Every structure is written in structure tokens, then in C-alpha cells.
């Protein structure tokens, strides 16, 4: 048995919760007040929970109603998005679904899409951002971009390039005080990417140095946030050089110490092995993968 209330009931509940009025909800939905009230009552019966209560002739949500309205709005929004997607579908276009790391997608991938679209106007791109690991098949993704070791079961992975990380900060942070050694950087706030808590430890270790401060500091979920915080003077961050090349060339960021570190991991283009011969995937991979020497 599946516990699926009717869409009409959820629409009536959402409108009533937004207006805190069955009458105004009915006007919006072109229904009678009694019809809205009946739909909400049926929803409450289905859930075995009261969603509204009356206080001095006013309507307010119960604690259960407050929790449920957030879920209902997500469901209705997804239904609307899915419907709009189908309405805009063009069967003359071959849609390629792409998942990418947020900052990588913004700074490396996006500038390379125009030339691909110009060459292959019959292919339409549907791009999304992913931070956590996910299943390509379950989410219907054709091609994904990862940072890691390059071995994922069921996926054909192609290495795009290595990653060189460098320390970076705002010029205003140092105030003309040139560090005498890498350990001097620990006098400032060290900023971290949440998914790479060991980065500073590895950077110091690559110079045969250790410090109790290498795991301490503020953490950010994406490189985009980390870069913006670094530019604002929040501290010193270890950042991939290719992501901040423009900021370094413009002097908006500087390297307080010249030592760089090439990560053991790299950036990969990946797709399910069984889809490797599909034209849209093959063309996109050929467009982005480095040419063999």
C-alpha cells in the first residue's frame, strides 16, 4: 500500500496555509469554501493528524501542519518543474544531462560549452551541480565530473588534468609582512574546504613540516564560498591554481608562500560504461578530453 494523498488535497492545504483562510484559498483555486474545507479534512483524515486549528476565529497551523507544509511545497514545486520541463521538451533535440562540481562547473566547464553547442546544435545540455557522491543511473545523469582517484564501479573515467594547490590570501591580509617560513602562515586564520579537511596537513607535510594548527579553522562547503571568503580577507586558503588564475593575475589574490603541491587525485570526466557508444556522450567527451600526444 502506498500512502499517497491526492494532489488536489495538497493544493488546497498549501493555499489555505499560505492565506490562513479557507475562503481566500477557495478564491485563488476557483473553488467553493466548503470544497477547500472538505479537501483539507480528507487530508487530515488520511494523515490522522490535525493540520489547522482555530484561535479566536483565526486559522493557524498546528505543529504537524507546520512540518507538513514544507514537504507539500517541495512536492508541488517538483511537480510544477517536471510539468514545465515536458512542456518545453523539443523532440528535435537530444538532451545531455551533466552533473558537475559547483566551482569547477562555473570556472572551468561553463566557458567550454559554447563551442560545443555551436558545433552540435542538435544537442541540448541539462546541467546540475553536485557536491556529494551520487548514483548516475538512479539520477539519470549521462556525464559527470568528479575530483578523486578515478576509479568508480560501472563508470568509464577519463582524467582531465591534475590539480596543483597553492596558498592564497587577500593582499590586505599580510599588511606587507612577508612570512619568513611556511609555519608563519598559522598566525593567520587557515580556511578549509569541508570535503578536504586534511589539505593543510598534507601541504605542510610535503615540506617536512608539522603543526597543531593544520586541522583547525573555518570550513566552507564549496570552493566558490572559500574563494570569496579568502578575497574578503577572512584568512589563508589552499586553492587549486586553475580556479584562481584570474584573481592571481589581477592581484586580487596573492600567494603568501610559493610552495605548491600537486594532489594525488585529479579531475575526471565519467559516464556509465554501457553508454560509452552513444553519440551525444562520445561527442561531448571528445570535445573536452585532452588530445593524446
N, C-alpha and C positions, 0 to 999 in steps of 0.2 A: 504494500500500500504506500502510495506517495502522498505526502502532506503538501498539497498544492492548492492554496486558496485562489479564488477567481481574480483575474486582472481587474475586473470592474469593481470588486470589493476593495482592492488595494488602492485603486484610483480615488474612490470615494473617501477612504480613510485618509489618504495623503492630502486631498483638498480640504477635508474637514480639519485636519491637524494644522494645516497652514493658515487657514482662516479662523480656526477655533469657533466655527459656526457651521452647522448643517445647512442653514438657509443660504449663506454665501457660497458654500461648496456646491449646492444644487444649482444656483445661478450660473456658476462657472462651467459646470458639466452639462447644462441644459437638461436637468432632471428635476423632479419634484423633491421637496424637502423630505417627504416620507420615504421616497425611494433611496435617498442617500442614507437616511437613518436606518432603513432596513438592511442595506448592504453592510453597513458598519456592524450592526447587530449580528448578522450572519458571520461576519469575520470574527467577532468576539466569541461567538458560539463555537466556531471552528477551532480557535486557538485556546478556548477555555480560559480566557483572560479578559478582564475589562481594560479597554484602551482609553476610554474617556470617563470623566466624572463631572458632575455639575456642581459648581460652587457659586451660590448667590446668583442664579440664573446665567452664569457664565460657564463656558465649556473649557475644560483643561485636560491635558493628557495625564494619565496615570504613569507611574514609573515604568510599567511594562509597555505602555504606549510610547513613551519617550524613547525606549530602546528600539522598539519595533519600527518606528517611523524612519529611523536612519537606514535600516535594512530595506524597507519598502522603497525608499527613494533611490537606493542603489539599483534595485531590481528594475524599477520603472525607467531609470536613466539608461540602463543597459539595453532594455527593450527598444527604447527610442533610438539609440545609436545603431542598433542592429537593423532596425527598420529603415533608417536613413541610409545605411550602407547599401542595402539591397535596392533601394530606390535610385541610388546613384550608380549602381552597377552597370558597366558597359561591357557587353559580351564580345566586343571587338578588341578589348584589352586583355592581356594576360597579366594577372596580378602576381607580383612577387612580394611575399611577406618577409620582412627583415627585422631582426632583433639586434640591438647594439648596446654597448655600454654607453651611458649618457654623455660624458665629456668626450670620449672617443668619437661618438657619432656626430657631435656638434663640431669638433675641431678637425677631425681627420676625414671622416666619411662624407659628411654633407658636401664639402667643396668638390668631391669627386663624382657626385651624382649627375650633375648637369650634362656632362659629356656623354655619360651612358644613356641618359634619356634622349639626347639628341640623336644618338646612333640607333636607338631601338625604340621608336615612338609607339610600337605596339605593346610595350611592357609598361605597366603601371606599378609604382612602388608603394607599399604599405609598411611604414617604418614605425617601430616602437622601441622604447628604452627598457632595459632590464639590468638590474644590479645583482639580484640573487640568481643562483643556478636554477634552471628550469628545463622542462622536457619539450623539445622541439615538436615532436609528433603530437603530444597532447594539446599544445597551443597552436598547432597549425602553422609553425614557422618554417619557411623554406631555407633561409640562410641566417646564420647568427655570427656575431663577432665576440670573441672571448679573449680574456687575458688569462694565461695559465701555462700548463705544461704541454698542452697539445694532444692529449690522449683522452678521448671520451668514447665509451662504448656505443657502437652503432652510428658514429659520425665520421665522416671523412674530413680531416682537419688539414688546413694548409697554413703554414706560418707566413705571416705578412712581413714582420720585422721584429727585431729585438727591441728591448726598452733600456734606455740609458737614463738613470735618475740622477738629479743634481739638487743640492740645497739651494733654496731661493728665498728671497725676502724683499720687502719694500726698501728702497734706498734710504728712506727716512728712519728705518728701524735702527740701523747701526750708528747713525749720527756721527759719521766719519771715524768711528772706532774700528780699525781693522783688526779682526781676530788674529791672534798670534798662533793659534793651533785649533784643530777641529773641536777640541773639548771646550773651547771658549764659546761655542755656539750654545752650550747648555745654560749659559747665563740668560738666554732669552727663552721665550715660550717655544717649545717644539710642537709643531702641529702634525697631526696624523690622519691618514685615510683609515676609516673604520675597518675596512676589509684587509688592511695590511699593517697590523699592529707591530710587526717585527722589523719594519723598514729601517727605522733609525738604528736599531741594534745591529742590523746587517751592514749598514753604511759605516758605522764606527768599527765594526769587526773587520771590514775589508781594509782598514788602515791599522789593524792590530791594536785597536783601542777598545776599551770598555768604559761604560759609565752607568751609574744607577738611574740616570735620567732618561735613558733611551726609550723606555716604555711609557714615560709619563707625558701628559699633555692633553690638549683638546683634540677631539676626534670629529671628523666630518664624513658623511656617507658617500659623497661624490667628489671627484677631482674639481668639478666646477665650483662647488662651495669652498673647497680648500684653496683653490687659486684666488678666488675673490677675497677670502679672509686674509690670505698672505699679502695680496696687493694693498689691502687696507691697513697693514701694519700689525696684524694680530700676532705674528710670530714668524718662525722659520719653518718651512716645509720641504720635504723631499718630493720632487715632482718630476715626471717624465719630461725630458728636454723637448721632445717634439710637441708636447701640449702647450708649452710656454715659449716657444721660439719667438713669436711675435712680441710678447711682453719683454723678453730679454733684449731683443734688437731695438726696441723703443726705449729701453731704460726704465720701464715701469717695474720690472723686477731685476734684481741683481743676484749674483752668486757670491755669498759671503765666504765661501771656501771653494777652491777649484776642483776638488776631488769629485769625480763622478763614478757611478757604479752601474755596470751592465747586469741587469737582472737575469737570473737563470731562466725565468719564464719569458714568454713573448706574447704578441698579439696574433690571433688566428682567425681565419675565415673557416666556418664549418657548416656542413649540411648533412642531412641523413644520407647514408651510403646508397640507399635504394633510389634516391632522387638525383644521383650524380649525372645521369644522361639527359635529364630534362633540359630543354633548350634554354629557358629563361635563367635557370640556375647556372648552366655552363657558361652562358654569355656574361653574366654578372661576375662570376668567379674569374673568368679570363680578363675582364676589364680591370680588376683590382689586384690580382696576384702579380708579384714581381716577375719579370721576364727572366727565364733561365739563362745563365751565362753560356 
